[in-house]
Amino acid sequence: MTNAIRILLVDDQPLLRTGFRMILEAEPDLVVVGEAGDGEQALEQVRRLQPDVVLMDIRMPRMDGVAATRSITGADRDSSARVLVLTTFDLDEYVVEALRAGASGFLLKDVPADDLVAAIRVVAAGEAIVAPSVTKRLLDRFASRLPAANAPTPRELGSLTDRELDVIRLVARGMSNAEIANELFVSETTVKTHVGHLLTKLNLRDRVQAAVYAYETGLVRPGTL
């Protein structure tokens, strides 16, 4: 299929890669173009195969998924591949680092097949995945790292309009543009405009980074989802 989404599977467990391949290749618009068992192999495969989406494990030998993600999405990147991280809850700390490194989202390794397929399509389209239930548990676990309620408000937030602040809070809750539009009684196009403006003002790459930023600055706090 000419316009199929090209996927690279990166995991040090061959059995998991086989399972993911079977799920993904059952879809007419998805094709697995390669596999890698560690981060170094992943970088080589990204350069050679130019996938659209890299399904990335975190803990692997030689080079972990965080370092590999940073290289794939960094300033010196040599591909347009986007990274979708796979994790288990005992590795949540690594997920935070992966998001900072440039990942477009994260999923649990036991994700239902339909959700995995949908997430890959969303990421390939240039959007990002913020799963509300996963985000809540992840950020609750690291609540001690977040600013105190009376901490000074970061200067950058002063550049956002009241509506943009509303939008970033809802983004942090994992809402889609359509859901945000329904919540705020505005059009989806208006929401997209607000998201674009706040990303530019805060120098953030996508809505995943916006969600992490909202929690790290105390704009949204764990337990409020």
N, C-alpha and C positions, 0 to 999 in steps of 0.2 A: 504494500500500500504506500503510495508516494508520499502522502502527508502524515504518515504514522508517526506517533511520538516515539522517539528513540530513547531507550532506557539502558543505563548501566547499573548492574547490581553489584554492590560492594558489601561483603560480609565474610567473616572468616569461617563461617559454618556452611560447607557445601550443601548440606541438606536443606537449610533455610533458603539458600539461593535457588535450589531446584524447586522448592515449593512456590516461591515468589514468581519464578519464571513460568510455571504452569498456570498460575492465576492470571498473570499479565498477558501471556501470549494467547489466551482464550478470547481476548478482546480484539476486535477488528482494527482498532486505531492505535494499538500499542505493539511495539516490537522491542524485544530485549536484544541489544546489539553486542553485549559483552558482559563479562563478570570479572570481579577482582576479589582477592582474599585479604588484601590489606591496603593501607592508604597509598603506599608507593606504587603498587600495581594500579590503583585507581587513577592516579595522576597520569601514568603512562597510557592507560586506556582512554582517558578523557582526551588527551592530545591526539591519539591515533583515531579514535572512533567518533569524536565530536557528538556525544549524546545530547539530547535535550534536557533530560532529567537524570540525576544520579541518586539512586536510592542508597543511602549511606549509613552503615553501622557506625557505632561510636568506638567501642573498645576492640582494637585489632592489633596484631603484632606489627613490628617495624615502624609504622606510622599510623596513629589513631585517626578517627574520623574528624576530629576537630581540626587537626593540622591539615588534613587533606582538604577539608571544606575551605579553610582559609586560603589555601593555594588555588583552589578551583575558582573561587569567587573574588579573589583579591585584585588589586590594581594591575598586577602583571599577568592576569589571566589570559590564556590563549584559546579560550572557547567561550561559548555563551551558555554553557550548561548551568542549570540550577540544581541545588542540592536539597533533597528531602531526607531528613534524618530519621532513623529508626532507633528506638530506645526501649529500655525497661526502667521501671521506677527506681531501681537501685542505682541507676546511672544518671539521675536527674541533674546532678551538678555538671556533668559533661554536656548535657543538652543546652544549658544556659550558655556555656562557652561556645557551643556550635552555632547558636543563634547569633551571638555576638560576632562570630567568625564569618557570617554571611549566609547561613542556611535559610532556606525559604519556608521552613516549617519543620514539624516533627510529628511522628506517629509512634504508637506502641507496636512492639513486634507481634502482638496478638490481634492486631487490627483486623476487623472483618474485611473480607475480600472486596466487597463493594466499596467500602470506605477507602481502601488502598487505591483502587482504580480511580475513584473520584478525585482523590488528593493529587495523584500524579497528573491528571488532566488540568486541575486548577493551577498547579505549579508550572506546568508547561505553558499555560496561557499567560504567565507573567504575574499571577497572583501569589498569595502566600497563605499558608495554613496555620490557623491558631485554634486548636481544639479546646473549647471551654473547660471541659472536665479535666483534661491533662494539664492545662495552664493553671487551674486552681490548685491542684495537688502539688504541682511543681513549685509554685510560688508560695504556697502555705509552708512548704518544707523549708524554704529559704527566707522566711519572713524576718528572721533576726538580722538579715543583711540590709533590709530596707530602711529608709530614713524614718526617723521618729515623726509622729504626727505633727509636732511643733517645729520640725526642721524648716529652714528657709526654703522658699520656693525657688527652683532653678530659674535663672534669669531668662533662659530661652523660652520658658512657658509664657512669659509676659508678652511674647510676640504673637501668641495665638489669640484669635477672637473667642468669644464665649461659645459660639457654635462649634468652632474647631476643637475646643476643649471637650464639649459634649461628644463629638465624634471620636476623639482619641480614647475617651473612657469606654465607649461602646466597642471600639476596635479591640481594646484590651480585654473585654468580656467575650471575645471570640465571635462577635456578630459579623455577618456578611454585609455588603453594601445594601442589599435589598432589605435585610432585617433592620439595619440602622435607619434606612429611609422610612420604614413603617413606624419605628419607634419615635422618630422626630417629626413625622408628618411632612416630609419633603420628598422630592423625587430622587431616584437612584443616581441620576446624573449630577444632582446637587451634592450628594454624598461623595461621589467620586471626585468632584472638584475640591471639596473640603479636605479629603484625604490627601490629594495631591499637594495642596497648599501646606498642610501641616507637616508632611514629609519633607518638603523643601525647606520650610522654616527651621525645622529641627535637625536638618541634615541627616535624615534617616533614609535607608534604602527601600524599605517596604513596610507593610503593616505588621509583620512579625516583630521587626525591630521597634516599631511604634508601641506595640503591646508591652514588650520588655521595658522600654523606656518609661512607660506610664507607671509601671510597678516600681522600677528602680528609683524614680523620682518621688514616689509617694502620691502621685496623682490618683492612682487607684491602689487600694490595699487588699491583701488577701482576706478572704472571707466575705467579700462584697459581691462576688459573682452570683 
